[in-house]
Amino acid sequence: MLIKILRRMLSMCPDAWYIFIRSIQLTAFILLCSFTLLLDCGGDIVHKHRIYMTAICLFETGAALLL
């Protein structure tokens, strides 16, 4: 099953590869931003609730982008 998926991925056209690679890079950048915001919160969710919610939204956006 895995070999079949890998063969289909390797036969993608260059435009599809470009979109795939760029979406992986964008997702990695969004997750890095989310992690940085969570580090900025420092566990103080009460006083930095807006930053915490922004980090959670960025985290969820990364997963939705790959779908």
C-alpha positions, -999 to +999 in steps of 0.1 A: +000+000+000+028+024+009+047+016-023+016+024-043+012+058-026+049+066-031+047+057-068+018+080-073+035+108-055+067+104-076+047+106-108+032+140-100+038+168-125+062+197-115+034+221-108+019+197-083+053+192-067+057+229-064+024+233-046+031+203-024+065+216-013+054+251-008+024+240+014+048+219+035+071+249+039+042+272+048+029+247+073+063+245+090+065+282+092+030+286+107+038+259+133+071+277+141+052+309+147+026+291+168+054+275+189+071+309+193+038+325+205+033+296+230+068+302+243+060+339+247+029+330+267+051+312+292+021+293+306+003+325+317-029+318+298-050+341+320-031+374+313-020+365+278-052+348+265-052+366+232-017+354+224-026+319+235-057+318+213-037+332+183-011+304+188-039+277+189-055+291+157-022+291+139-016+255+150-050+244+137-045+264+104-013+244+097-032+211+098-061+225+077-037+238+051-024+203+044-059+189+039 
